[in-house]
Amino acid sequence: MIVSFLITFRETLEAVLIIAILVAYLTRINRRDMHRYVWIGAIAAVVTSVVIGAVVAVIYGSFTGVSEKLFEGTASILATGVLTYMVFWMAKNARRIRGEVEEKIDIAINRESLWGIAILSFIAVVREGIETILFLTAIAASDPGGTAIGAVGGIALVMVLAVLLMKGMYRLDIRKFFKVTSILLIIFAAGLLGYGVHEFIEAAEIWGIDLGILAQPAFNINPSDIAHPLHEKGTVGSILKTLIGYDGNPEILRVVVYLSYWLAIGTYWLKKSSSGLKGDSKSPVRASRTT
């Protein structure tokens, strides 16, 4: 529930922020008459997202056995890739989003394309909607009810927050919010990747494919009593399983892939931090030469 809440909250907030940029810019250039096209595009995107979500739910419900394992594994690994890309893309391009959106508005106005505004709004919202569907599909297998409750809660909170922001009753530090949630989403993504590998291993077993030592447990820290809170099916264990992909007896392949993901992420951040420090160290030199 917590994962679906955070993912839905962040994705919905991103969509709301884009809509807010569109409306604010149109107001600033005295084109309030175009506001309705923003809302037409946004509403159409929401309806489209709901329809796509319903279709995915029906398709997902029709899978059983090995096809279900393959679907869940594919959805989890795909969600990991999209989630990771989204986090790093946002970190790199967050400062340019407003300028790019405003530039696209100017292009649409210059071309006298009123529906261009609606399309811009539609694409911005439907993209977040499709990403949300993908992520929720990946985590719904472990907790369908909690996933639904968390998703509804995330959307509801964004709506309340949007009203408070518009009325000036609350200020949100967007930069800090995206920084913190990005870290959490990377943790969730690592867990999803591990779960996806686990589902593929189970599919291989159903097909009679022997993965040898790779399918053997790397360790087993599950308490013997399944009702124990720290058991992966216990009160605490089940929450950790949803949050970080906790497994009391993960397969060796799952552990290897999980650690490899963190190694790749860590290496990327170290390189990024190193290049940032080098850039900072060069700036005083340039300044001294100009004096």
Sequence and secondary structure as in RCSB ss.txt:
>XXXX:A:sequence
MIVSFLITFRETLEAVLIIAILVAYLTRINRRDMHRYVWIGAIAAVVTSVVIGAVVAVIYGSFTGVSEKLFEGTA
SILATGVLTYMVFWMAKNARRIRGEVEEKIDIAINRESLWGIAILSFIAVVREGIETILFLTAIAASDPGGTAIG
AVGGIALVMVLAVLLMKGMYRLDIRKFFKVTSILLIIFAAGLLGYGVHEFIEAAEIWGIDLGILAQPAFNINPSD
IAHPLHEKGTVGSILKTLIGYDGNPEILRVVVYLSYWLAIGTYWLKKSSSGLKGDSKSPVRASRTT
>XXXX:A:secstr
 HHHHHHHHHHHHHHHHHHHHHHHHHHHTT GGGHHHHHHHHHHHHHHHHHHHHHHHHHHHT  HHHHHHHHHHH
HHHHHHHHHHHHHHHHHHGGGHHHHHHHHHHHHHHTT HHHHHHHHHHHHHHHHHHHHHHHHHHHTT HHHHHHH
HHHHHHHHHHHHHHHHTTS    HHHHHHHHHHHHHHHHHHHHHHHHHHHHHHHHHHT   GGGGSBS     SS
TTSTTSTTSHHHHHHHHHH   SS BHHHHHHHHHHHHHHHHHHHHHHHHHHHHHHHHHHHHHHH 
